[in-house]
Amino acid sequence: MAFVTSVYGGRACEDAPREMADLLVKHGFKVIGAAELLAQHSLEPRLANGRPDEADKTYIEELAGQLLEAACQADSLPPLRFERSAAYRPYRTNVQPVKLRAENCGHCHLCRKICPVGIIDNQGEPIAEKANLCLGCMACVKHCRRAIRGLPPAAAQAVAQKMNIVYEQNKERKDNQVNFGLYQCS
């Protein structure tokens, strides 16, 4: 049995919850629900700023109890449907963090360890043949102990302009979302 949890930065989860549900079902899991939970955005810190907060933590604690109830009633749950059922959007990112001040790198390898897709080599550089797999999640930037990682200046400026527009469209506080139901692959 599985429950899909997606954490997002106040803009949109896009296809992530459904993709994860499809993957889990294809690997033999019974998916009994999905939650979209908020955390501060990795590229635009004004989005979902301060999230998760105390209200979010209380919500998640309550969700744990609801999840236990749903697990006990899994076979009688209604069908789980996702808001978007069209074909998955193609994934692409134009942003890829780099070492901006390579001479200050302490070679702690934290960027390599934290990268969710494993594209950073022992020198803290993207592995050329895997560079296109970068998610642009900025985990390597956020966790760099020496603050030497970031976007190249031109890319940083372009991202800042785009994210300002995204922020203006999404600055109101959003609620965490949860849906219980039995999922069948799309």
C-alpha positions in Angstrom: 0.0 0.0 0.0 1.2 3.5 -0.8 0.2 7.1 -0.3 1.7 9.7 -2.8 3.1 12.9 -1.2 4.4 15.7 -3.4 6.0 18.8 -1.9 5.8 21.9 -4.0 6.7 25.5 -3.8 3.3 27.2 -4.1 3.0 27.2 -7.9 1.8 23.8 -9.0 2.6 20.1 -8.7 2.0 19.5 -12.4 2.1 15.8 -13.2 4.3 14.7 -10.3 1.6 13.1 -8.1 0.0 11.2 -11.0 3.4 10.1 -12.4 4.3 8.7 -8.9 1.0 7.0 -8.5 1.4 5.4 -12.0 4.9 4.2 -11.1 3.8 2.8 -7.8 0.8 0.9 -9.3 3.0 -0.5 -12.1 5.3 -1.9 -9.3 2.5 -3.6 -7.5 1.5 -1.1 -4.9 -2.1 -0.2 -4.1 -2.2 3.6 -4.1 -4.8 4.9 -1.6 -4.4 8.6 -1.9 -2.3 11.6 -2.7 -1.3 14.9 -0.9 0.2 18.1 -2.3 2.1 19.8 0.6 3.7 23.2 0.5 7.3 24.2 1.2 9.3 27.3 0.2 10.0 27.4 -3.5 13.6 26.6 -4.5 13.9 29.3 -7.1 11.6 32.0 -5.8 11.8 32.1 -1.9 8.9 34.5 -1.7 6.6 31.6 -2.9 5.3 29.6 0.1 7.8 31.6 2.2 8.1 30.1 5.7 6.3 26.9 4.7 5.9 24.4 6.2 4.7 26.5 9.1 3.0 25.4 12.4 -0.4 25.1 10.7 1.1 22.9 8.0 2.7 20.7 10.7 -0.6 20.3 12.5 -2.3 19.5 9.2 0.3 16.7 8.5 -0.1 15.3 12.0 -3.9 15.1 11.4 -3.3 13.6 7.9 -1.3 10.7 9.5 -4.4 9.7 11.4 -6.6 10.0 8.3 -4.1 7.9 6.3 -4.3 5.1 8.9 -8.1 5.1 8.6 -7.9 5.1 4.8 -5.5 2.2 4.8 -7.9 0.1 6.9 -10.7 0.8 4.4 -8.6 0.7 1.2 -10.9 -1.6 -0.7 -14.0 0.5 -0.1 -12.4 3.8 -1.1 -13.8 5.7 -4.1 -11.6 6.0 -7.2 -8.7 8.5 -6.9 -8.7 10.9 -9.8 -6.1 13.6 -10.5 -7.0 17.1 -11.7 -4.9 16.6 -14.8 -5.4 13.4 -16.8 -3.9 14.3 -20.2 -0.6 12.9 -21.4 2.3 13.9 -19.2 4.0 17.2 -20.1 7.5 16.8 -21.4 10.1 17.6 -18.8 12.7 20.2 -19.5 14.7 22.7 -17.5 16.8 25.6 -18.8 18.5 26.1 -15.4 21.6 24.2 -14.3 23.6 25.2 -11.2 27.3 25.5 -11.6 30.3 26.4 -9.4 30.5 30.1 -9.5 33.7 30.3 -7.4 35.4 27.0 -8.0 38.5 28.0 -6.2 36.5 28.2 -3.0 35.2 24.6 -3.3 36.1 22.5 -0.2 35.3 19.2 -2.1 33.0 18.1 0.7 30.9 16.3 -2.0 27.7 17.3 -0.3 26.4 18.6 -3.7 27.0 15.2 -5.2 25.3 13.4 -2.3 22.3 15.7 -2.3 21.7 15.7 -6.1 18.5 13.6 -6.5 19.5 12.5 -10.0 23.2 11.8 -9.4 24.7 14.0 -12.1 27.5 15.7 -10.1 31.0 14.2 -10.2 33.7 14.1 -7.5 34.8 17.6 -8.5 31.4 19.0 -8.0 30.8 19.4 -11.8 27.9 18.1 -13.8 28.7 14.8 -15.6 28.5 15.8 -19.2 26.5 12.9 -20.5 24.0 13.2 -17.7 23.7 17.1 -17.6 20.4 17.0 -19.4 18.9 15.1 -16.4 19.3 18.1 -14.1 15.9 18.9 -12.5 16.9 22.5 -11.6 15.8 21.7 -8.1 18.7 23.8 -6.6 19.3 21.3 -3.8 23.0 21.5 -4.5 22.9 25.3 -4.3 20.9 25.3 -1.1 23.1 22.8 0.7 26.5 24.1 -0.4 28.4 24.9 2.8 30.5 27.5 1.1 27.8 29.1 -1.0 29.7 28.8 -4.2 27.1 27.1 -6.3 24.4 29.0 -8.3 23.1 29.8 -11.7 25.4 31.6 -14.2 24.6 35.3 -14.0 22.6 35.5 -17.3 20.6 32.4 -16.4 20.0 33.8 -12.8 18.7 37.1 -14.3 16.3 35.3 -16.7 15.1 33.0 -13.9 14.5 35.9 -11.6 12.4 37.7 -14.2 10.3 34.6 -14.9 9.9 33.8 -11.2 8.8 37.3 -10.5 5.9 36.8 -12.8 5.1 33.4 -11.3 5.2 35.0 -7.8 2.8 37.7 -8.8 0.4 35.0 -10.1 0.7 32.8 -7.0 1.4 35.0 -4.0 -1.7 34.2 -2.0 -1.4 31.5 0.6 -2.4 28.1 -0.7 -3.8 25.2 1.3 -2.3 21.8 1.4 -4.4 19.3 -0.6 -5.3 15.7 0.1 -7.4 13.2 -1.7 -8.1 9.6 -0.6 -9.2 7.0 -3.1 -8.0 3.9 -4.8 -6.0 4.7 -7.9 -6.0 2.8 -11.2 -3.3 3.7 -13.7 -4.2 6.1 -16.4 
